[in-house]
């Protein structure tokens, strides 16, 4: 699949340039994660602060907005990961071995899923008792 994508300007990259692009992509993935964390904590704080003001409809609107923002971060992360896969395939075709961060990616994905589900639960949970 990636062999079809490896035409054109990507073929002209040197090994050093391809490795640098992989590092740039890794930094972009970290930025995506930080963006998602910011969105998540902002949502939690906003819901906590305005819990008494949120109607059922508003809770669902916040949920949809949060899920769309999370989907946007996911889509960009997938795009960046696909770019890295192409660069890795290019390097491997030149005999350079690049380690794929499977463990780190798995932990990120599990944390992302747990965070999304927890945030959606937090948006819709009913407190057992109201504090005075």
RONU-465382 format. One line per field, with one value per residue (C-alpha): residue in three letters; x, y, z. Coordinates in steps of 0.5 Angstrom, whole numbers. Layout:
N
bami <- [ALA  ...]
X <- [X  ...]
Y <- [Y  ...]
Z <- [Z  ...]
END
This chain:
132
bami <- [UNK  UNK  UNK  UNK  UNK  UNK  UNK  UNK  UNK  UNK  UNK  UNK  UNK  UNK  UNK  UNK  UNK  UNK  UNK  UNK  UNK  UNK  UNK  UNK  UNK  UNK  UNK  UNK  UNK  UNK  UNK  UNK  UNK  UNK  UNK  UNK  UNK  UNK  UNK  UNK  UNK  UNK  UNK  UNK  UNK  UNK  UNK  UNK  UNK  UNK  UNK  UNK  UNK  UNK  UNK  UNK  UNK  UNK  UNK  UNK  UNK  UNK  UNK  UNK  UNK  UNK  UNK  UNK  UNK  UNK  UNK  UNK  UNK  UNK  UNK  UNK  UNK  UNK  UNK  UNK  UNK  UNK  UNK  UNK  UNK  UNK  UNK  UNK  UNK  UNK  UNK  UNK  UNK  UNK  UNK  UNK  UNK  UNK  UNK  UNK  UNK  UNK  UNK  UNK  UNK  UNK  UNK  UNK  UNK  UNK  UNK  UNK  UNK  UNK  UNK  UNK  UNK  UNK  UNK  UNK  UNK  UNK  UNK  UNK  UNK  UNK  UNK  UNK  UNK  UNK  UNK  UNK]
X <- [0  5  10  4  5  13  13  15  19  19  24  29  29  36  36  38  32  27  29  28  21  20  22  18  12  13  13  7  4  6  2  -4  -4  -3  -9  -13  -11  -13  -20  -21  -19  -23  -29  -29  -28  -33  -38  -36  -37  -43  -46  -53  -54  -53  -60  -60  -60  -54  -50  -51  -49  -43  -42  -42  -38  -32  -33  -32  -26  -23  -25  -21  -15  -16  -16  -10  -6  -8  -5  1  2  1  6  11  9  11  17  19  17  22  28  27  27  34  36  35  31  27  23  16  14  8  8  8  2  -2  -1  -3  -9  -12  -11  -14  -20  -21  -20  -26  -30  -29  -30  -37  -39  -37  -41  -47  -46  -51  -48  -50  -51  -51  -46  -48]
Y <- [0  5  3  7  13  13  17  24  29  24  19  25  26  24  19  25  29  23  22  29  29  23  27  33  29  26  33  34  28  31  37  34  30  37  40  34  35  42  41  35  39  45  41  38  45  48  43  43  50  51  44  48  52  46  43  37  39  44  37  34  40  40  32  33  39  35  29  33  36  29  27  32  31  24  25  29  24  19  23  25  17  15  20  17  10  13  15  9  5  9  9  1  1  4  -1  3  0  5  3  4  6  1  1  9  9  4  7  14  11  7  14  18  13  13  20  21  16  19  26  24  21  27  31  27  25  27  28  24  30  38  41  48]
Z <- [0  2  -4  -9  -4  -4  -11  -13  -8  -2  -6  -6  1  4  10  15  12  13  20  22  19  23  29  27  26  33  36  32  35  42  41  39  45  49  45  47  54  54  51  56  62  60  59  65  69  65  66  74  74  71  73  76  69  64  62  59  52  54  56  50  46  50  49  42  41  46  42  35  38  40  33  30  34  33  25  25  29  24  19  22  24  16  14  19  16  9  12  15  9  5  10  10  3  4  9  15  21  24  31  31  38  39  46  47  41  45  52  48  45  52  55  50  50  58  58  53  56  63  61  57  64  68  63  64  72  77  84  89  93  92  96  100]
END
